Structure formats: C-alpha cells, structure tokens
Amino acid sequence: MLYAAFILGLISSLHCIGMCGPIAMMLPVSHHNPEKKALQIITYHLGRVSSYAVIGLLFGIIGRGLYLAGFQQYLSIFAGIFMIVMVAFPANILAKYNFSKPMFRLITKLKSKLGKQFSKSSFKSIFSIGLLNGFLPCGMVYAAVFGALTMPTLSFSVAYMIFFGIGTMPLMSSVVYLQRLLTVPVRNKIQKVIPYAIVFIGILFIARGLGLDIPYISPNAASLFVKAQPNCH
C-alpha cells in the first residue's frame, strides 16, 4: 500500500496549494541563484518529510500494538470510511469536532517558531520551516496517519509517511516557481478534484481491510493481518 501513500501525497498537495501554499510562497529562497534556490526548496521538503517520518514512527508504534491484537483489518476499513466521511460531510460540520483544539497552545508555539524562521535564509532555517510546517494540523496528514496505523510493521509505517511526503513534493515545488500562475480561481478549480481522489483512496483502504484476495489492492486477510506461525522444524 506504499503506492497508495504516494498517490495520497499527490492528492494532498492539491489541498496543500490552498492551505500550505502561502508558506511555500513565502520561503526565503534565493531568486537570483537557480541552483541555490533548488537546493533550498529540497531542504524545505526534507524538513517536511522528516516530520512525517517522526509522525509515522509514533503512530507506527500504536499500529504495531493493534496489529498484534488483531485489530488492523478493522482499522483499515475504518480509515477508508473516515476518508469518505471527510468528503461527505461539509467542512463547517467537521470543524465543530476539531481534534487539534486540545493542542492549541502547542500549535500556537509551533506557528510562532515557524514565523521567526522566515526572517532567515540559511539552510538550517529553511529546514526548520519544513519541519515545523509538517507538524501543523492538516486533514490530509490525519488521513495519511490512518494509513500508517494500518501498516504491518513499524518500518512500513515510517515508509508510508515518507512516501506520502514525497508525493506532495512535485506540486508543492511548483508553487514556488509558478506563483503567478496559481491564482485563487486556479486553486479553487484544483480543490474540486480533491474529494473524488480522497474517495478513491478510501475505497482502496476498505478493500484492503476486507481481504478480497486481489493482488496489490486487497491481499487475503491471512497474508496481511495474521501473525506468521513459528517454524518448529
């Protein structure tokens, strides 16, 4: 399902253009040195992907416990349903159940530290911008976290979030180079594609949880969720 993480990342970057795009546009990159600018953008992405890897590690530990308890099959189905619900319910209804509110103080501190980094143009500062940006609350990251939870091993959970981050890189990079073309009307048109793509990913997760014995899409439940028996011979 790592390919699904990459696809989800590509889809998420459509959403990121509207949400995190302004951060990418404000990056203190060099506009007179193309090579340095490219390295700075890569550094920004490395920061974001690093934060996603840490998130994958933390939730992978939780997911591993669920795997050993035999709950991951149901979690995969729940993750798919959650993604579809995100699309089905209007944003103003979901806003009433903002899970980030209990962490408001921490988020405020993250935003404050993030703001301070924009006054510097060093690679360290740009990496920090990406790192802090990756930890900010985002509905698409929440969706990716559910995917990481359903992975069978800790390394796969980390890899899932890394592939998710890599998937966001192409379009997020284009934001820096094509700022003038990405007008509000263009971003609004892009936003209309997102719900259909999220539903598609949600269906993939539900199919995976059902264990329909479809190679790469829905392997049988035994190969995914049952612990291998020790070899006593």
Helices and strands as residue ranges (DSSP letters): H 2-19, H 21-25, H 34-69, H 72-88, H 91-94, G 95-97, G 101-103, H 104-117, H 123-135, H 139-149, H 154-177, H 184-191, H 194-210, H 221-225
